[in-house]
Amino acid sequence: MTTWNVMLVDHDRLFSAALATLIGGGPFRVSAHAASADDALDLIADGEEPDLIVLALQDGMPEEIAGIRRLRDGTSARIAVLADTIADRSLSQSLKAGADAYLNKSMSSESLLRSLRLVMLGEVVYPTHVAGLLMAAANERPQHSPTPIAMPPSGDLSKREVQILRCLLAGQSNKAIARNLHITESTVKMHFKNVMRKINAQNRTQAAVWAIQNGLSPLVSA
């Protein structure tokens, strides 16, 4: 299974410790804590290599937004903002500064983990009621930031096809999937072709995104 190193950025150490316990399992490994964006950049300069930075946003003040921008300029890591409340202004400014997600601290643990998985698959994650804000900000986002894709409705998947998608979420290659499910690699490719057609996915990343959005979990090798 793919493992992503996570850096938590929050001046509240108690909250950070609780968050680390919540997300520090499965594909996520909390490797560092920082009190501020500048402290995070210092840790990165000293050798930390986070794949994901989860930054707690207190009130969306200009200095906090500037911190997101400095992180975006100083690292290739994905950046997820975790806010106390969903405020349209700070959301829009966070996205413009280069954040890949804007999430609410009050969301369920399951929703948070699912959202962070989507972020690591290259998606921009934000509250659905502010889709218009995101589109308005899109022209001002850094060029490397992906545009969110709208996933099509579900097709009828067989039990084997669901297993294939769950193996995909675990980061397994076709060869590993074949070994895990005791089938041939050509059979895996055939199932992938059928799955892509049924869910209207263009590549493995979109297929994985669809799987997460539809509640599938990774299938760990035996």
Phi, psi and chi 1 to 4 in degrees:
 res  aa     phi    psi   chi1   chi2   chi3   chi4
   1 MET       -  137.9  176.5 -176.9  -65.8      -
   2 THR   -64.2  137.1  -59.5      -      -      -
   3 THR  -118.7  132.3  -59.0      -      -      -
   4 TRP  -112.7  131.5  -65.1  -59.5      -      -
   5 ASN   -80.2  131.0  -69.9  -33.7      -      -
   6 VAL  -116.7  134.9 -178.6      -      -      -
   7 MET  -111.1  127.6  177.8 -176.9  -71.3      -
   8 LEU   -98.3  132.5  -57.4 -180.0      -      -
   9 VAL  -121.4  108.9 -179.2      -      -      -
  10 ASP  -167.3  136.9 -170.1   -7.1      -      -
  11 HIS   -74.0  -16.2   72.1  -81.4      -      -
  12 ASP   -88.3   97.9 -174.4  -21.2      -      -
  13 ARG   -65.5  -32.5  -65.2  -73.5  -65.4 -179.8
  14 LEU   -66.5  -44.2 -176.0   60.1      -      -
  15 PHE   -63.8  -41.2  177.0   80.0      -      -
  16 SER   -60.9  -41.1  -73.4      -      -      -
  17 ALA   -63.8  -41.2      -      -      -      -
  18 ALA   -66.2  -41.0      -      -      -      -
  19 LEU   -65.7  -39.1 -176.1   59.6      -      -
  20 ALA   -61.8  -38.8      -      -      -      -
  21 THR   -66.3  -37.2  -60.6      -      -      -
  22 LEU   -68.8  -46.9  174.1   64.4      -      -
  23 ILE  -100.2   -9.2   68.8  174.7      -      -
  24 GLY   -78.3   63.1      -      -      -      -
  25 GLY  -162.6  172.7      -      -      -      -
  26 GLY    60.6 -125.8      -      -      -      -
  27 PRO   -82.7   -7.8   31.3  -36.1      -      -
  28 PHE  -105.5  136.5  -62.2  107.1      -      -
  29 ARG  -131.3  113.2 -175.3  179.3   72.8   87.2
  30 VAL   -74.9  113.6  177.2      -      -      -
  31 SER  -106.8  -15.3   58.4      -      -      -
  32 ALA  -158.6  151.5      -      -      -      -
  33 HIS  -123.0  144.6  -62.4 -101.9      -      -
  34 ALA  -140.3  148.1      -      -      -      -
  35 ALA   -83.5  -21.2      -      -      -      -
  36 SER  -153.3  170.2   66.9      -      -      -
  37 ALA   -60.8  -40.1      -      -      -      -
  38 ASP   -66.4  -39.0  -71.7  -25.3      -      -
  39 ASP   -63.6  -37.6  -71.9  -17.1      -      -
  40 ALA   -63.0  -42.6      -      -      -      -
  41 LEU   -64.9  -34.7  -72.5  169.9      -      -
  42 ASP   -64.1  -42.5  -72.1  -19.6      -      -
  43 LEU   -63.9  -39.3  -70.5  173.2      -      -
  44 ILE   -65.5  -40.4  -68.7  170.2      -      -
  45 ALA   -63.8  -28.3      -      -      -      -
  46 ASP   -85.9    0.3  -71.9  -20.0      -      -
  47 GLY   121.8   -7.2      -      -      -      -
  48 GLU   -66.1  139.0  -75.5  -70.0  -22.6      -
  49 GLU  -129.5   75.1  -63.4 -178.1  -10.8      -
  50 PRO   -73.1  144.8   28.9  -36.0      -      -
  51 ASP   -88.1  -27.2  -59.6  -59.1      -      -
  52 LEU  -140.2  133.8  170.6   65.8      -      -
  53 ILE  -113.5  121.4  -63.5  173.6      -      -
  54 VAL  -104.2  112.8  178.8      -      -      -
  55 LEU  -112.3  122.3 -177.8  145.9      -      -
  56 ALA   -79.7  125.7      -      -      -      -
  57 LEU  -103.7  124.5 -165.1   68.6      -      -
  58 GLN   -85.1  -55.5  -54.6  -56.8  -41.5      -
  59 ASP  -142.5    7.2   47.9   23.8      -      -
  60 GLY    69.6   25.3      -      -      -      -
  61 MET   -66.2  157.6  -65.8  -63.9  -73.4      -
  62 PRO   -53.0  -37.0  -28.4   35.9      -      -
  63 GLU   -67.8  -31.7   57.3  -92.4   25.1      -
  64 GLU   -70.1  -42.4  -70.2 -173.9  -48.8      -
  65 ILE   -63.9  -39.8  -57.8  -58.9      -      -
  66 ALA   -62.6  -33.7      -      -      -      -
  67 GLY   -65.2  -39.4      -      -      -      -
  68 ILE   -61.5  -42.9  -63.3  172.6      -      -
  69 ARG   -64.1  -39.1 -171.3  172.1  -67.5  107.5
  70 ARG   -66.4  -39.5  -72.1 -165.6  -63.6  -85.6
  71 LEU   -63.5  -42.1  -76.3  171.7      -      -
  72 ARG   -61.6  -37.6  179.7   73.2  -70.6  148.0
  73 ASP   -76.4  -23.4  -68.4  -21.2      -      -
  74 GLY  -101.5   -3.1      -      -      -      -
  75 THR  -155.1  156.0  176.5      -      -      -
  76 SER   -94.2    2.6   60.5      -      -      -
  77 ALA   -63.7  151.7      -      -      -      -
  78 ARG   -71.6  146.3  -54.5  -74.1  -73.9  170.5
  79 ILE  -123.6  121.7  -60.0  174.0      -      -
  80 ALA  -115.1  123.0      -      -      -      -
  81 VAL   -90.4  132.0  167.9      -      -      -
  82 LEU  -115.4  107.1 -160.6   55.2      -      -
  83 ALA  -104.7  152.9      -      -      -      -
  84 ASP   -65.9  -40.3  -70.1  -36.3      -      -
  85 THR  -138.6  159.0   57.9      -      -      -
  86 ILE   -88.5  101.4  -62.1  -61.9      -      -
  87 ALA  -111.2  125.2      -      -      -      -
  88 ASP   -56.4  -42.0  -70.7   -8.1      -      -
  89 ARG   -65.9  -49.5  179.9  175.4  174.8   80.4
  90 SER   -68.8  -31.2   62.1      -      -      -
  91 LEU   -63.0  -51.1 -176.8  151.2      -      -
  92 SER   -59.6  -43.6  179.2      -      -      -
  93 GLN   -67.6  -36.2  -69.7  179.8  -22.7      -
  94 SER   -64.1  -42.8  -64.1      -      -      -
  95 LEU   -65.0  -41.4  -66.9  172.4      -      -
  96 LYS   -63.5  -33.4  -69.5  177.8 -177.4  179.0
  97 ALA   -75.2  -13.4      -      -      -      -
  98 GLY   116.7    8.3      -      -      -      -
  99 ALA   -67.4  145.8      -      -      -      -
 100 ASP   -97.5   -9.1  -60.3  -63.7      -      -
 101 ALA  -156.8  149.7      -      -      -      -
 102 TYR  -132.9  107.2 -169.8   95.7      -      -
 103 LEU  -121.6  156.1  -50.3  171.8      -      -
 104 ASN   -97.9  134.1 -165.3  -32.5      -      -
 105 LYS   -61.2  -21.0  -74.7 -176.7  178.0  179.2
 106 SER   -85.6   -1.7   65.0      -      -      -
 107 MET   -68.7  158.0   69.5 -166.4  -51.1      -
 108 SER   -68.3  156.7   69.0      -      -      -
 109 SER   -61.7  -36.8   57.8      -      -      -
 110 GLU   -64.3  -43.5  179.2 -179.8  -56.5      -
 111 SER   -65.8  -38.4  -65.7      -      -      -
 112 LEU   -63.0  -48.7  174.1   60.9      -      -
 113 LEU   -62.8  -39.9  -70.3  170.7      -      -
 114 ARG   -64.9  -41.0 -175.5  175.2  -61.1  177.0
 115 SER   -64.8  -41.4  -64.6      -      -      -
 116 LEU   -66.2  -34.7  -66.4 -179.5      -      -
 117 ARG   -62.4  -44.0  -76.0  178.6  178.2  -87.1
 118 LEU   -61.4  -40.9  -72.3  171.5      -      -
 119 VAL   -58.8  -43.6  169.3      -      -      -
 120 MET   -73.2  -13.4  -64.3  -46.7  -61.1      -
 121 LEU   -93.1    7.4  -72.3  170.5      -      -
 122 GLY    97.4    9.7      -      -      -      -
 123 GLU   -92.3  154.2  -65.6  -57.1  -65.1      -
 124 VAL   -95.9  124.0  177.3      -      -      -
 125 VAL  -115.6  130.9 -178.2      -      -      -
 126 TYR  -158.4  161.5   55.8   92.8      -      -
 127 PRO   -61.1  139.0  -23.2   34.4      -      -
 128 THR   -63.5  -28.7   55.0      -      -      -
 129 HIS   -74.4   -6.5   76.4  -79.4      -      -
 130 VAL  -113.7   27.4  -68.5      -      -      -
 131 ALA   -56.6  -37.8      -      -      -      -
 132 GLY   -63.3  -38.2      -      -      -      -
 133 LEU   -62.4  -41.8  -88.1  178.1      -      -
 134 LEU   -62.3  -43.2  179.3   60.5      -      -
 135 MET   -64.8  -36.7  -62.6  -52.0  -63.6      -
 136 ALA   -67.2  -30.9      -      -      -      -
 137 ALA   -87.3  -12.2      -      -      -      -
 138 ALA   -56.2  -38.6      -      -      -      -
 139 ASN   -69.6  -15.7  -69.5  -25.8      -      -
 140 GLU  -104.4   -1.8  -59.0 -177.2   50.2      -
 141 ARG   -75.8  152.3  -74.5  178.6   55.7   78.8
 142 PRO   -55.5  148.1  -24.6   33.2      -      -
 143 GLN   -63.5  -27.7  -70.1  -59.3  -49.1      -
 144 HIS   -75.3  -14.5   66.0  -88.9      -      -
 145 SER   -77.5  129.1  -60.3      -      -      -
 146 PRO   -74.8  154.2   27.9  -34.1      -      -
 147 THR   -86.3  134.7  -59.6      -      -      -
 148 PRO   -60.6  144.3   -5.0   10.0      -      -
 149 ILE  -108.9  146.4   58.9  173.1      -      -
 150 ALA   -93.1  120.0      -      -      -      -
 151 MET   -84.2  142.1  -64.6  -51.5  -64.7      -
 152 PRO   -74.8  166.3   29.1  -35.6      -      -
 153 PRO   -65.3  159.1   23.0  -33.5      -      -
 154 SER   -67.9  145.5  168.4      -      -      -
 155 GLY   -96.9  178.1      -      -      -      -
 156 ASP   -87.0  109.8  -66.6  -36.2      -      -
 157 LEU   -98.6  143.1  -59.1 -177.4      -      -
 158 SER   -77.4  167.2   68.3      -      -      -
 159 LYS   -59.5  -40.4 -179.9  179.1  178.3 -179.3
 160 ARG   -66.0  -39.5  179.6   66.8   80.6 -169.5
 161 GLU   -65.8  -36.0  -72.2  164.8  -10.3      -
 162 VAL   -64.5  -41.1  170.3      -      -      -
 163 GLN   -61.7  -40.2  -70.8  177.1  -39.6      -
 164 ILE   -59.9  -45.3  -66.6  -74.9      -      -
 165 LEU   -65.3  -38.3  -76.9  174.3      -      -
 166 ARG   -66.9  -36.0  -67.6 -176.6   63.6 -160.7
 167 CYS   -65.9  -39.1  -71.3      -      -      -
 168 LEU   -59.5  -42.8  175.1   63.0      -      -
 169 LEU   -62.4  -27.2  -72.4 -179.2      -      -
 170 ALA   -81.5    1.8      -      -      -      -
 171 GLY    79.1   21.3      -      -      -      -
 172 GLN   -84.7  143.2  -63.7  175.9   21.0      -
 173 SER   -76.4  169.8   64.9      -      -      -
 174 ASN   -58.0  -39.9  -74.3   -9.4      -      -
 175 LYS   -63.8  -42.4 -177.2  178.2  -67.3 -174.3
 176 ALA   -67.4  -38.6      -      -      -      -
 177 ILE   -62.5  -44.6  -66.3  173.1      -      -
 178 ALA   -59.4  -43.6      -      -      -      -
 179 ARG   -66.2  -41.2 -176.9  170.8   58.9 -109.7
 180 ASN   -67.9  -37.0 -167.0   20.5      -      -
 181 LEU   -98.1    1.1  -60.7 -177.6      -      -
 182 HIS    59.3   45.7  -52.8  -69.0      -      -
 183 ILE  -132.4  171.8   56.8  178.9      -      -
 184 THR   -81.1  158.6   66.5      -      -      -
 185 GLU   -64.8  -34.0 -167.4  169.6  -13.2      -
 186 SER   -65.9  -33.8   60.7      -      -      -
 187 THR   -67.8  -38.4  -59.1      -      -      -
 188 VAL   -59.3  -46.3  171.5      -      -      -
 189 LYS   -62.0  -38.0  -67.1  177.9 -179.2  178.3
 190 MET   -64.4  -44.3  179.2 -166.8   69.5      -
 191 HIS   -63.6  -40.8  -77.4  -52.5      -      -
 192 PHE   -59.9  -42.5 -101.3  125.5      -      -
 193 LYS   -60.9  -42.5 -176.7  177.0  179.7  179.8
 194 ASN   -67.0  -41.1  -70.0  -24.1      -      -
 195 VAL   -62.9  -46.7  167.0      -      -      -
 196 MET   -57.8  -41.0  -63.7  -68.3 -164.5      -
 197 ARG   -67.2  -43.0  174.8  179.5   53.4   80.6
 198 LYS   -67.9  -37.0  -72.4 -177.7  178.3 -179.0
 199 ILE  -101.5    3.0   66.6  175.5      -      -
 200 ASN    60.7   40.7 -164.7   25.4      -      -
 201 ALA   -95.1  144.5      -      -      -      -
 202 GLN   -94.6  -19.4  -58.5  -59.1  -47.4      -
 203 ASN  -156.4  177.9   51.7   51.5      -      -
 204 ARG   -65.5  -35.1  -68.4  169.3   75.0   96.1
 205 THR   -63.4  -46.3  -62.7      -      -      -
 206 GLN   -63.4  -36.3  -73.5 -169.1    6.9      -
 207 ALA   -63.9  -41.0      -      -      -      -
 208 ALA   -66.5  -40.1      -      -      -      -
 209 VAL   -60.6  -45.3  168.4      -      -      -
 210 TRP   -59.0  -42.9 -176.4   93.6      -      -
 211 ALA   -61.9  -43.7      -      -      -      -
 212 ILE   -66.1  -44.4  -70.1  175.0      -      -
 213 GLN   -64.2  -21.6  -70.4  178.6  -28.6      -
 214 ASN  -103.0   17.5  -76.6  -87.9      -      -
 215 GLY    82.6   12.6      -      -      -      -
 216 LEU   -78.4  151.5  -61.0 -173.7      -      -
 217 SER  -118.2  156.7   59.5      -      -      -
 218 PRO   -61.9  144.8  -21.7   33.7      -      -
 219 LEU  -102.3  110.5 -177.0   63.7      -      -
 220 VAL   -79.9  141.3 -178.6      -      -      -
 221 SER   -61.3  146.1  -59.2      -      -      -
 222 ALA   -72.5      -      -      -      -      -
